[in-house]
Amino acid sequence: MVLKVFFPSCCSSADSGILIGRWISEQNSAVILAVVHFPFIPVQVKQYLGEVQRVTQVSVSVLGSWSNSKQEKEESLSEFLEDLGTIFSHKPWIQISKEGDSKFWSCSTLQKHSNNPKQEEIILVYYDQRKVMLSHLHPAVDTAEQRAEDASKLSAIFDTVARSKVLFMTDRYDEGPIKLTHWQSDGVEASIIVELMKQGSVPACMLLTFRLSGDTPMCFCRVLKLWPLSFLWSKLSTCEQLGHRLQHLQVISSNKKAQNQTQLMRKANIFVSLLIDVALGILLMSWLYRKNRIGHLADTLIPVADHVAEELQDLLQWLMGAPAGLKMNRALDQVLGRFFLYHIHLWISYIHLMSPFIEMILWYVGLSACLGLTVALCILSDIITLLTFHIYCFYVYGARLYCLKIYGLASLWRLFRGKKWNVLRQRVDSCSYDLDQV
């Protein structure tokens, strides 16, 4: 018969010791509940397990030994773990060992003075003790008939872990003769602090929100004046649109009464325009999330980007040769052409690197349509701007070279006419040149 050993995941990094748990003979299964570390006194361990069994009505006993050889230790430890089977006398005696950080475990049984020395097949089940402890799959009514009826089911495992609550109340910070490792071995105090923080987070957030409600516009304006945010705020159309939207909301939510008919009509126009904008944005969002249109849009984005890159590469190759039969500067054409081709290569690599996340990005961008159609269009404009940033770089490089060329031609034209640019007075002055200088 197959032997099933349920081992808690929280004990995988525990130090060497003995395994305590419950043996379910009907299923030929062993439910490991905790690991007792060295050093310990066997008599004290038996007394403690007797108290736990008396309180929980669960037959908890020592099932075997656990060996976690993080470093190369002497062989006496393994022999000592095997000798513990004679002290606690449980059949079968389960031996589980782990070699450092290795993913391979060794699980075997030791049956001394047995008439059937045949090796059993063992299945090691790795379970999350905390989730099993907090689950509601164990029987609600604690009766002997129901426990006997559920002995052949998986609920017996859940019932064993759930009714062993007293065993989990002892953690490694308690001063006592027995040191255990289980799902609460990091300390009960930590879990209590976490629960108190969860309970106190809601009123603390409400108090902080009330405190900052009056200072939010002022702080927001001060933060936007910082250099990186001010630069982004001036360059991105989405930020500008959000600024206009914030101003419109301030006008609508203002408590000041309209002084004349013009102000009243202005407030009404702003309110109607916001209402229509939000309604159109919700319609756009509902259209995008139907029939997986966002997924189709994300799938067509990469081929479109590849097609644009191919067209740009063909155009640059044409300009690097003899465009329209014109004789160009060969060295300058090759340098600029290779420089721009390298930009296109970087851009395509960036797009393909972001391809697994494009659908998720578009999914979250589609949610911005609930703020209004204009906000969604501004975000789309910023996305197109970011996707075509390499083309903008081509424009900046070309414009800078063009300006330098124009400045050089203007300087030569002034030199030809006997004039020069006065840097100190910021004006063009006459200058007499000799014939040799000209």
Residue pairs with C-beta under 8 A, 6 or more apart in sequence:
1 28
1 120
2 28
2 120
2 121
2 122
2 123
3 28
3 29
3 30
3 92
3 109
3 120
3 121
3 122
3 123
4 27
4 28
4 29
4 30
4 122
4 123
4 125
5 29
5 30
5 32
5 94
5 96
5 107
5 122
5 123
5 124
5 125
6 21
6 29
6 30
6 31
6 32
6 125
6 127
6 157
7 32
7 96
7 124
7 125
7 126
7 127
8 32
8 33
8 34
8 127
8 128
8 129
8 182
8 183
9 126
9 127
9 128
9 129
10 128
10 129
10 130
10 181
10 182
10 183
10 185
11 32
11 34
11 35
11 66
11 181
11 182
12 98
13 68
14 35
14 37
14 66
14 68
14 181
14 185
15 35
15 37
15 38
15 68
15 181
16 37
16 38
16 65
16 66
16 67
16 68
16 69
16 77
16 81
17 35
17 36
17 37
17 38
17 40
17 65
17 66
17 181
18 35
18 36
18 40
18 45
18 62
18 64
18 65
18 66
18 81
18 84
18 88
19 32
19 34
19 35
19 62
19 63
19 64
19 65
19 66
19 94
19 96
20 32
20 33
20 34
20 35
20 36
20 45
20 49
20 60
20 61
20 62
20 63
20 167
21 30
21 31
21 32
21 33
21 34
21 60
21 61
21 63
21 160
22 30
22 31
22 33
22 58
22 59
22 60
22 61
22 160
22 164
23 29
23 30
23 31
23 59
23 61
23 63
23 90
24 30
24 31
24 151
24 156
24 157
24 160
26 151
26 152
26 156
27 151
27 152
27 156
29 157
30 63
30 64
30 94
31 157
31 160
31 161
32 63
33 60
33 129
33 160
33 161
33 164
33 167
33 182
34 167
34 168
34 180
34 181
34 182
35 66
35 180
35 181
35 182
36 45
36 62
36 178
36 179
36 180
37 179
37 180
37 181
40 177
40 178
40 179
41 177
42 84
42 87
42 88
44 177
44 178
45 62
45 178
46 88
48 178
49 60
49 61
49 62
52 58
52 60
52 164
52 166
52 167
53 59
53 60
55 166
56 163
56 164
56 165
56 166
56 167
57 142
57 163
58 160
58 163
58 164
60 164
60 167
61 88
61 90
62 84
62 88
62 90
63 90
63 93
63 94
64 85
64 90
64 93
64 94
64 95
64 96
64 109
65 81
65 82
65 84
65 85
65 93
65 94
65 95
65 96
66 96
66 97
67 77
67 78
67 81
67 95
67 96
67 97
67 98
68 97
68 98
69 97
69 98
69 99
69 100
70 100
71 100
78 97
81 95
82 95
82 110
85 93
85 110
85 112
86 112
91 111
91 114
92 109
92 110
92 111
92 120
93 109
93 110
93 111
93 112
94 107
94 108
94 109
94 110
95 106
95 107
95 108
95 109
95 110
96 105
96 106
96 107
96 124
97 105
97 106
97 107
98 105
98 106
99 106
105 124
107 122
107 124
108 119
108 122
109 119
109 120
109 122
111 117
127 157
129 161
129 182
129 183
130 183
132 157
132 158
132 161
132 162
133 161
133 162
133 165
133 168
133 183
135 158
135 162
137 154
137 155
137 158
138 155
138 158
138 159
138 161
138 162
138 163
139 146
139 147
139 150
139 155
139 159
142 163
147 156
147 159
150 156
150 159
167 180
167 182
168 182
168 183
168 184
169 184
169 188
170 176
170 178
170 180
171 180
171 184
171 185
171 186
171 187
171 188
172 179
172 180
172 181
172 185
172 186
172 187
173 187
173 189
184 191
212 219
217 250
223 229
224 230
224 233
232 239
233 239
233 240
233 243
234 240
236 382
237 378
237 381
237 382
238 375
238 378
238 379
238 381
238 382
240 378
241 374
241 375
241 378
242 375
245 274
245 371
245 372
245 375
248 270
248 273
248 274
249 274
251 266
251 267
251 270
252 267
252 270
252 271
252 274
258 264
258 267
274 372
277 372
277 373
277 374
278 370
278 371
278 372
280 372
280 373
281 369
281 370
281 371
281 372
281 373
281 374
281 375
281 376
282 369
282 370
284 369
284 373
284 376
285 366
285 367
285 369
285 370
285 376
287 293
288 294
288 366
288 369
289 366
294 359
294 362
294 363
294 366
295 359
297 362
298 358
298 359
298 362
301 358
302 351
302 352
302 355
302 358
305 348
305 351
305 387
306 348
309 344
309 347
309 348
312 340
312 344
312 391
313 341
313 344
316 337
316 340
316 341
316 344
317 337
319 328
319 333
319 337
320 333
320 334
320 337
321 333
322 328
336 397
339 397
340 394
340 397
343 390
343 393
343 394
344 390
346 390
347 389
347 390
351 387
354 361
365 376
365 379
365 380
365 383
366 376
368 375
368 376
368 379
369 375
369 376
385 392
411 421
414 420
414 421
414 428
415 433
415 438
416 438
418 430
418 431
418 432
418 433
418 438
419 428
419 429
419 430
419 431
420 428
420 429
420 431
421 427
421 428
421 429
422 428
422 429
